[in-house]
Amino acid sequence: MAIGQGPCKITGKASSANIQARLFNDIFFNGSLAAGETMVAVREVEVAIPATPFQITVANAATFVEDLEVVDAATGLPFTKVASAPATGQYSVSSGGVFTFAAADTGKFPLITYSYTVAASGQTLTFNQQLVGAAPTFQLVLAGGYTAAGASAPSYPGLKLFACVAQKLSFAAKQNDFAMPNFEFQCMANAAGQVGTWSTTDARG
């Protein structure tokens, strides 16, 4: 009898090789950004555990944040963290990044993993649990095409979506590949009822 258009859905997937806190905050988390970043020193090679007071200070002790792991370089076995007075195979750590070991472990080489802050570079994103229904909305402009070899500053027709919401963010942490974040999104109409504009290179007839 009749055919009519029903509900439509516009979705997309994208991958980005640039890991940027501001980008992910704008499209997904809606959190807060602060200058500086927290880095992780992974199994930092230290000197041998010295005699009294059996202590090692890590390289980034001035901005030390958190102890994550201590292992014996010779055996690969972990030391056990204790609050104070470590015995054989144990250690304690101060808030200033000073690690204290047992007298019996003198001469061993620990590999220490810890986090520390760098105030002069990067950004830190803090994100919290959001209420159901609350989501950042962003505009998305897609442009691309074939560019001849040697061409500079190319221009392409574009697709602009006025109101998009990211649904899913994942990190492909493969062993032998780059950790490229992937996100999925849906688009909807803006306050004016507009969904998007799409420019093409075909001439108007």
VENBELSUL-V551783 format. One record per run of one state. SS is the DSSP state (H for helix, E for strand, C for the rest). FROM is the first residue (numbers start at 0). TO is the last residue. Records with the same first field share a line. If there is no record, write none. Layout:
SS = FROM-TO, FROM-TO
This chain:
C = 0-8, 16-19, 29-30, 48-53, 57-59, 72-76, 78-78, 81-88, 93-96, 101-101, 105-107, 126-136, 143-156, 171-179, 188-194, 198-204
E = 9-15, 31-47, 54-56, 63-71, 77-77, 79-80, 89-92, 97-100, 108-125, 137-142, 157-170, 180-187, 195-197
H = 20-28, 60-62, 102-104
